[in-house]
Amino acid sequence: MRRKKEENPTEERINELNRKISIIEWDIVNIQSEETRISKQKTLESFKKELNSLTKANEQNP
């Protein structure tokens, strides 16, 4: 049975960001290249900022 697609696009984006953040955090721990680690860290910070904004907006407008 297929999972019902979420109707709230904000919640979908929040879930997507959470998945991406988890993957990047794992990558950062396991990456040898300092340059790549820094790049991943910047991406992670960007995703976390977006996630915080969306979470706050979603709480205010459920």
Wavefront OBJ file of the C-alpha trace (Angstrom):
o trace
v 0.000 0.000 0.000
v 1.357 3.408 -0.900
v 1.796 6.001 1.762
v -0.581 8.932 1.433
v 1.297 11.968 0.198
v 1.323 14.771 2.710
v -0.977 17.616 1.834
v 1.094 20.296 3.537
v 4.001 21.350 1.291
v 5.733 22.986 4.269
v 5.705 19.701 6.176
v 7.015 17.915 3.095
v 9.908 20.372 2.854
v 10.595 20.043 6.600
v 10.777 16.262 6.248
v 13.021 16.578 3.200
v 15.357 18.968 5.031
v 15.526 16.670 8.054
v 16.563 13.772 5.809
v 19.187 15.880 4.035
v 20.556 17.232 7.322
v 20.948 13.707 8.703
v 22.828 12.583 5.607
v 25.119 15.616 5.572
v 25.881 15.317 9.293
v 26.911 11.694 8.740
v 28.987 12.708 5.699
v 30.818 15.433 7.630
v 31.944 12.917 10.248
v 33.262 10.534 7.595
v 34.817 12.932 5.067
v 38.602 13.085 4.935
v 38.970 16.219 2.792
v 38.874 19.429 4.821
v 37.701 21.403 1.784
v 34.748 19.078 1.228
v 33.936 19.067 4.936
v 33.785 22.879 4.987
v 31.528 22.905 1.937
v 29.197 20.333 3.510
v 29.161 22.323 6.751
v 28.031 25.459 4.882
v 25.281 23.487 3.153
v 24.237 22.036 6.495
v 23.990 25.488 8.076
v 21.869 26.702 5.165
v 19.490 23.738 5.480
v 19.209 24.216 9.243
v 18.323 27.905 8.826
v 15.638 27.047 6.281
v 14.339 24.256 8.510
v 14.076 26.607 11.502
v 12.192 29.192 9.448
v 9.777 26.622 8.044
v 9.217 25.007 11.430
v 8.370 28.356 13.019
v 6.047 29.288 10.149
v 4.365 25.891 10.291
v 3.786 26.201 14.050
v 2.178 29.614 13.589
v 0.000 28.475 10.673
v -0.833 24.802 11.175
l 1 2 3 4 5 6 7 8 9 10 11 12 13 14 15 16 17 18 19 20 21 22 23 24 25 26 27 28 29 30 31 32 33 34 35 36 37 38 39 40 41 42 43 44 45 46 47 48 49 50 51 52 53 54 55 56 57 58 59 60 61 62
